[in-house]
Amino acid sequence: GMYLTPWPFCTIGQARTILRNARDSITAAGKAWGRPTNSKIEQIFLHTAEADLEGGLVGGFVIEAERLYKRVLDLLAEDDVSVEGYAATMLKTHCLLGLGKLYLYDAERLSEAEAFARNALDILSSVDPTQRNCIDSQSICFYPWNNSALNKMS
């Protein structure tokens, strides 16, 4: 799933080959079965996978990862996208955390990294099922990152 990415077990070349094969499979399905290619949901998942590999592996193109995460956020905001509710929320959070992680490595963008992390935290807190039934709202605390750069800012 989105939380257990396979990319850390691959080299950048292997990961790009896997992604290229996935794109080729979608194209082949379109040619062989007349299936429409590149639906928005497929674009969202392929862009997210590519952003994760480019931003998370040594030798990846960080600028490309940033562009792809932002593209996924734009696609999710469109009215005719076929992803709604909890899935869209988790995809948005995933992209926000991905952007935040990318920005942590740039000293000039630490405040943006914090803003992305806090936005993701707010989203996660709003969909936390345990919060809906808790008397004490402090019974669970989402903090997906424990990073010294964020700790200095809070």
C-alpha positions as CSV (number, residue, x, y, z in Angstrom):
1,G,0.0,0.0,0.0
2,M,0.9,3.6,0.2
3,Y,2.5,3.2,3.6
4,L,4.8,0.4,2.7
5,T,6.6,1.6,-0.4
6,P,8.6,-1.0,-2.3
7,W,11.1,1.6,-3.5
8,P,13.7,1.3,-0.7
9,F,14.3,-2.2,-1.9
10,C,15.2,-1.1,-5.4
11,T,17.9,0.9,-7.1
12,I,16.7,4.0,-8.9
13,G,17.1,2.1,-12.3
14,Q,15.0,-0.8,-11.1
15,A,12.3,1.4,-9.7
16,R,12.1,3.4,-13.0
17,T,11.9,0.1,-14.9
18,I,9.0,-1.1,-12.7
19,L,7.2,2.1,-13.3
20,R,7.8,2.1,-17.0
21,N,6.5,-1.5,-17.2
22,A,3.3,-0.4,-15.3
23,R,2.8,2.4,-17.8
24,D,3.5,0.0,-20.7
25,S,0.9,-2.5,-19.3
26,I,-1.8,0.2,-19.2
27,T,-1.0,1.2,-22.8
28,A,-1.0,-2.5,-23.9
29,A,-4.4,-3.0,-22.3
30,G,-5.7,-0.1,-24.2
31,K,-4.5,-1.5,-27.5
32,A,-5.4,-5.1,-26.9
33,W,-8.9,-4.6,-25.3
34,G,-9.8,-1.2,-26.5
35,R,-9.7,0.0,-22.9
36,P,-9.4,3.7,-22.3
37,T,-5.9,4.5,-21.3
38,N,-4.6,6.9,-18.7
39,S,-7.7,7.5,-16.6
40,K,-7.3,10.1,-13.9
41,I,-7.0,7.4,-11.2
42,E,-4.2,5.7,-13.1
43,Q,-2.5,9.1,-13.5
44,I,-2.8,9.7,-9.8
45,F,-1.3,6.4,-8.8
46,L,1.4,6.4,-11.4
47,H,2.4,10.0,-10.6
48,T,2.4,9.3,-6.9
49,A,4.6,6.2,-7.4
50,E,7.0,8.2,-9.6
51,A,7.1,11.1,-7.1
52,D,7.9,8.6,-4.3
53,L,10.7,6.9,-6.2
54,E,12.3,10.2,-7.5
55,G,12.0,11.8,-4.1
56,G,13.0,8.9,-2.0
57,L,15.9,7.1,-3.8
58,V,19.5,8.2,-4.2
59,G,19.9,9.6,-7.7
60,G,16.2,10.6,-8.0
61,F,15.1,13.9,-9.5
62,V,13.8,15.8,-6.5
63,I,12.4,18.6,-8.7
64,E,10.4,16.0,-10.7
65,A,9.1,14.5,-7.4
66,E,7.9,18.0,-6.3
67,R,6.2,18.6,-9.7
68,L,4.5,15.2,-9.6
69,Y,3.2,15.5,-6.0
70,K,1.8,18.9,-6.9
71,R,0.2,17.5,-10.1
72,V,-1.5,14.8,-8.0
73,L,-2.9,17.4,-5.6
74,D,-4.2,19.3,-8.6
75,L,-5.8,16.1,-10.0
76,L,-7.4,15.3,-6.7
77,A,-8.9,18.9,-6.6
78,E,-10.6,18.4,-10.0
79,D,-14.4,17.9,-9.9
80,D,-14.5,14.9,-12.2
81,V,-11.8,12.8,-10.4
82,S,-13.0,9.3,-9.5
83,V,-11.3,9.3,-6.1
84,E,-13.4,10.6,-3.2
85,G,-13.7,10.5,0.5
86,Y,-11.2,8.6,2.6
87,A,-9.0,7.5,-0.3
88,A,-8.7,11.0,-1.6
89,T,-7.9,12.3,1.8
90,M,-5.1,9.7,2.3
91,L,-3.7,10.4,-1.2
92,K,-3.6,14.2,-0.4
93,T,-2.0,13.5,2.9
94,H,0.6,11.3,1.3
95,C,1.5,14.0,-1.2
96,L,1.7,16.7,1.5
97,L,4.0,14.6,3.6
98,G,6.1,13.8,0.4
99,L,6.5,17.5,-0.3
100,G,7.3,18.2,3.3
101,K,10.0,15.5,3.3
102,L,11.5,17.0,0.1
103,Y,11.6,20.4,1.6
104,L,13.3,19.3,4.8
105,Y,16.5,19.0,2.8
106,D,16.5,22.6,1.8
107,A,17.3,25.0,4.6
108,E,15.4,27.9,2.9
109,R,12.2,25.9,2.7
110,L,12.0,24.5,6.3
111,S,8.9,26.7,7.0
112,E,7.2,25.3,3.9
113,A,8.1,21.7,5.1
114,E,6.5,22.5,8.5
115,A,3.4,23.9,6.8
116,F,3.0,20.8,4.7
117,A,3.4,18.5,7.7
118,R,1.0,20.5,9.8
119,N,-1.6,20.5,7.0
120,A,-1.2,16.7,6.7
121,L,-1.6,16.5,10.5
122,D,-4.8,18.5,10.4
123,I,-6.2,16.3,7.7
124,L,-5.3,13.1,9.5
125,S,-6.7,14.4,12.8
126,S,-10.0,15.2,11.1
127,V,-10.4,11.6,9.7
128,D,-9.1,9.8,12.9
129,P,-12.0,7.4,13.8
130,T,-10.8,7.3,17.5
131,Q,-11.3,11.0,17.9
132,R,-15.0,10.7,17.0
133,N,-15.7,8.5,20.1
134,C,-13.3,9.9,22.6
135,I,-14.2,12.0,25.5
136,D,-10.7,13.3,25.9
137,S,-9.5,14.8,22.5
138,Q,-5.9,14.4,23.7
139,S,-6.1,10.7,23.9
140,I,-4.3,10.3,20.6
141,C,-1.8,12.5,19.0
142,F,-0.8,12.3,15.3
143,Y,2.8,13.3,14.7
144,P,4.0,11.3,11.7
145,W,7.5,12.9,11.9
146,N,10.0,13.3,14.7
147,N,12.5,15.6,13.0
148,S,14.9,18.0,14.7
149,A,14.1,20.7,12.0
150,L,10.4,20.6,12.9
151,N,11.1,20.4,16.6
152,K,13.1,23.6,16.5
153,M,10.2,25.4,14.8
154,S,7.4,24.4,17.1
